Amino acid sequence: MSTTINASLRAQRVIQDLRELATLTSDEHGAQRVAFGPVWRQARDWYRAKIESLGLATERDSAGNVWVTLAGVKEESVLVGSHLDSVPNGGWLDGCLGVVVGLEALRHYVESGQKPPSTLRVVDWADEEGARFGRSLFGSSASGGSLQRSDVEHLQDRQGVRLVDALKENGLDLDGVLQAHDYLKKIPAKAYLELHIEQGPVLESMNKSTGVVLGTFGVERHKIFFSGQAAHSGSTPIPMRRDAFLAAAQTALEIREIGKRHSKPGANVVCTVGVVKVEPCIVTAVPGECEISLDQRALDADILAQMYAEAQQASHKAAQDNNVTVRWEKLWTIEPRPFDPTLLRLCEESVREVTGDAPRLPSGPLHDAAEMVPWMPTVMMFAYSANGLSHCKEEDTPGEHLEKTIRAFLTLVDKTVQHLGA
C-alpha cells in the first residue's frame, strides 16, 4: 500500500487523538464517559466528526452500537471493535484505545487512495462497562444475540433512573435492542480484532510492550449464604456456637487454595471472594447469617467446572464444621471463549515484527470480543498497563510501549485485511 506516513507517525496520530479525547471528556478525577450520559454523547460526537472528516459515515444499530464501513474489493469484512464509554473516574485508554486505533486504520486506507482488499468495519460498542446499570457488554451482547430482555428491563442506576428511560433519552427503545443481532448477521464478517490495555500487571512484570491474547476466561459467579444462629458473644461457649461468618471465612480460605492448585505456568486461574455481609454485625453478637460472593475464572472449561465443584464441596464442609447451613445462588456464568488459531498466528507475527517477542496470555476481564467468538474468528491484543492499574485516573501505558502496541495492532489489521482479500 502506498502511503505518505510511516508506522511511527501513525501511532503518534492515535496517541494525539486519545489525548484530545481525554481533554474533552475528563476532569481532575479521570474520564467521565459513562454510557448513555452527556459526556459519552460528547465523545461520540467527537468521534463522528473524525469519521466524517474522512468522507465516511457512521451508522447506529438498534442497540446503540456505532458502525463505520470502508468498502473493500471483497465484501468479506474485518471488524475492529471496542468502546468509547468509561467507568466513572476512569482512565484515558480503557476501551477508547481500540476505537481510536480503528479510526487510524480507516484513515490510513482513505489517505492511501486505495481500496482495501477486503471490507473494513469499525464498531464502537455501546456500554461495554456496565458502570451505570450493572450490565456489562450491553451493546455487543445484543449484537451477539446473548442479551435477554429480562436481563435488563428492571435495571436502574443509583439515582433511580431506569435503563429503559436512559435508552429513550438516547433515541433507543428496549423492545428494539435485540434487533441488533439481525444487523450483525447481515454483515459478512470473517474476522474480529480488538486492541485493549491489559488492565493487569503481567506484561509489565515481563517488561513486554504487547501481548497476544489467547481468549477470555470463563466465569462462574455466585452468592453463598451461610445460616447459623446469632447469640451473645459473652455467654455462648465457642464449641456451642453456630457461627455463620466462620463458615464463610473457612470457605473463602479454601477458595484461595483452589485457585493456587489449578494455576499452572501459562495457565493461571483466579478465584475471588469480593463481598462479605454479616448479620447482625455488632461487636457483641456471634454472626448468625453471612453472605459472600464467589468469582471464579479460567480459560479451560473443564478446569473451571472442577474449581466450581471444589468450591461447593468446601462450602458444605465448612457449614458442617461450624454447624450451619449453606445455600448457593447463581449470579452469572459464561463459558471460556478461546480465540481463533489463524488470527492468533497473524497476531503473533504482527507483535514479533514490531517488538521482537510475542508473549501469550489469557484475558481475565471480559471484553466485547467474547460476544463475537460464537459468530466469527476473533482475536485480541493487549498493551502494557503501568502498575497493572485500570478503571482509575492513574491508568497509563508508557509512551514507548504504547507506540509499539499501536504499530503492532495496525500491522495486524493490515495482515488480516490482506489475508481475507487474497
Secondary structure, 3 states (H helix, E strand, C coil): CCCCCCHHHHHHHHHHHHHHHHHHHEECCEECCCCCCHHHHHHHHHHHHHHHCCCCCEEECCCCCEEEEECCCEEEEEEEEECCCCCCCECCCCCHHHHHHHHHHHHHHHHHCCCCCEEEEEEECCCCCCCCCCCCCHHHHHHHCCCCHHHHCCCECCCCCEHHHHHHHCCCCHHHHCCHHHHHHCCCEEEEEEEEECCCCHHHHHCCCEEEEEEECEEEEEEEEEECECEECCCCCHHHCECHHHHHHHHHHHHHHHHHHHCECCECCEEECCCEEEECCCCCEECCEEEEEEEEEECCHHHHHHHHHHHHHHHHHHHHHCCCEEEEEEEEEECCEECCHHHHHHHHHHHHHHHCCCCEEEECCCCCHHHHCCCCCEEEEEECCHHHCCCCCCCCCCHHHHHHHHHHHHHHHHHHHHHHHC
